[in-house]
Amino acid sequence: MRALMDLITNALGPFGPLIAVGLLGLVLVLIAIMILVRDSQDPLEKIKKASRSGVEVQPEKKRLRTGRRNDKLDKYANFLEPKDEKSLSQIRLTLMQAGYRDRDAVRYFHFAQFAFGIGFLILGVLYFVVFVAGNEGTTTQQTILYILGPGAAGYLLPKYWVTKRLQQRQQEITDGFPDSLDMMLTCVEAGQSLDQSIIRVANEIRVSYPALADEYEIVAHQIKAGRDKPSVLNEMAERCGVMDISSFVTVLVQSQSFGTSVADALRVYAAEMRDKRVMRAEEKANKLPTKMTLATMMLTVPPLLIILVGPSVLGIMELFSMGVGTGQ
């Protein structure tokens, strides 16, 4: 054992045994994960697959079924999905609001966290072995930081990406919603129905606001499929996660329930959205001077001090040097 420890220390440096133990633990974790996720196939699943393979699906139906689940991920479902139904619903809603509406989005998200975490952990170990292990002043805390830090960063990277994507999508929907309401009001007043107006608005704003256009198209297709309008609109508000959309859905549902004019409701709400957009712009404009104060001080005060105080400092230094040279 002593000879093995000396060999590892000579090859990897003073932290060689710690690195070897870490790599061994990583290998054991990977083996355990492979054993856990590899299930024996259920006989009932074999019967279902055999029955499905005997039925031929028409090419048109195959083309229309775009949201099918990935059967290869089914055996990893216990590992790639939360066991708690509340957590599963929350992460699914978050991914849907970020624009990931695939049925396997939750599994892909957790797989990305696992893959990036393990990959960055391996990169951290390799970086430590190649560049840092030979340094004698490396402490145990620094070793743990070099190895586990990239793994933690890789694990949090997909979550950060989804959060930024969600914020950008909600901002895009918020920016384009007042314009879409004005266009929808114009279409309704021109004699089109609300369903036709939604389709027309979705086509018109596709270039500028694709996320909002996608939501309008989903609503139009669901209404064409025969679903009731209130539930479709409520699902749209849930997918967007924007307060303005939720208020708009409430206005339309109440207008349909009480039998009032949709055009009047749209006119009032569109005017309110325009006022709110102006208020948001004024708020950003009022925040700008406060945000620029620190940058202005950092970029303006030092040059100003150099210009004002610099000549005086130079004059004092010259007088001091002249005094030293004359011996006074």
Buried (B, 14 or more C-beta within 10 A) or exposed (E): EEEEEEEBBEEBBEBBEBBBEBBEEBEEEEEEBEEEEEEEEEEEEEEEEEEEEEEEEEEEEEEEEEEEEEEEBBBBBEBBBBEEEEEEEEBBEBBBBBBBBBEBBBBBBBBBBBEBBBEBBBBBBEBBBEEBBEEEEBEEEBBEBBBBBBBBBBBBBBBEBBEEBBEEBBEBBBBBBBBBBBBBBBBBEEEBEBEBBBBBBBEBBBEEBBBBBBBBBBBBEBBEEEEEBBEBBBBBBBBBBBEBBBBBBBBBBEBBEEEEEBBEBBBEBBBBBBEBBEEEEEEEEEEEEEEEEEEEEEEEEEEEEEEEEEEEEEEEEEEEEEEEEEEE
